[in-house]
Amino acid sequence: MRALLAEIERVLPDGGEWCTVDKAHGLAALVLAFRPRITVEIGVWQGGSLIPMLLAMKHTGKGRAIAIDPWAHDASVADQTAPNAAWWGNVDHGAAYRKFLARLELHELLHLCTICHRSSDLCEPPSEIDLLHVDGNHGPQAATSNGSARACRSAGSSCSTISDGRAVTSSARTCAPPSSVFATSTRSAPGS
């Protein structure tokens, strides 16, 4: 396990400033503890939090992930504060997507991940989800959007994490019971 945690720390900076070491270790620990067959992450960007979970799956030899993100300006700016909307409106979403793909290939994780390159509202979740990580648009509607709610219901008796303290209450109502719901912190757009 030490080797896995060290590898996560080594590759984490390449995913941007979005995921802390503690959060990455925590998500990987959930994969190690629950051994999910199907993990879904809503809001992938450059894979800051999904890559650590995929590395843990590779380490255990179990599981697959579904990465859901539209990598689109309109989805990123929806319901954002002015500073966040300005940042998300000007950042290169295509470059973030290409970087995520390159990281999957570099770390030999492509075979573990299916990508839904659309909004979570347009991606049909699988009938069973063992681990759900919601880390998409952090606007007020995000955790209760149709895609997030459908994914939470599909998660059934599994584990869900929500990377936004504001969204925890509404998401927990959507996901629980019997799901285990964990809240993790997230960072706003750089400079906001």
Secondary structure as GFF3:
##gff-version 3
##sequence-region A 1 192
A	DSSP	alpha_helix	2	11	.	.	.	ID=ss1
A	DSSP	three_ten_helix	12	15	.	.	.	ID=ss2
A	DSSP	alpha_helix	21	34	.	.	.	ID=ss3
A	DSSP	beta_strand	38	42	.	.	.	ID=ss4
A	DSSP	alpha_helix	50	60	.	.	.	ID=ss5
A	DSSP	beta_strand	64	68	.	.	.	ID=ss6
A	DSSP	alpha_helix	73	77	.	.	.	ID=ss7
A	DSSP	alpha_helix	82	90	.	.	.	ID=ss8
A	DSSP	alpha_helix	93	106	.	.	.	ID=ss9
A	DSSP	three_ten_helix	110	112	.	.	.	ID=ss10
A	DSSP	beta_strand	113	116	.	.	.	ID=ss11
A	DSSP	three_ten_helix	120	122	.	.	.	ID=ss12
A	DSSP	beta_strand	131	134	.	.	.	ID=ss13
A	DSSP	three_ten_helix	142	144	.	.	.	ID=ss14
A	DSSP	alpha_helix	146	155	.	.	.	ID=ss15
A	DSSP	beta_strand	159	162	.	.	.	ID=ss16
A	DSSP	three_ten_helix	165	167	.	.	.	ID=ss17
A	DSSP	alpha_helix	168	175	.	.	.	ID=ss18
A	DSSP	beta_strand	180	183	.	.	.	ID=ss19
###
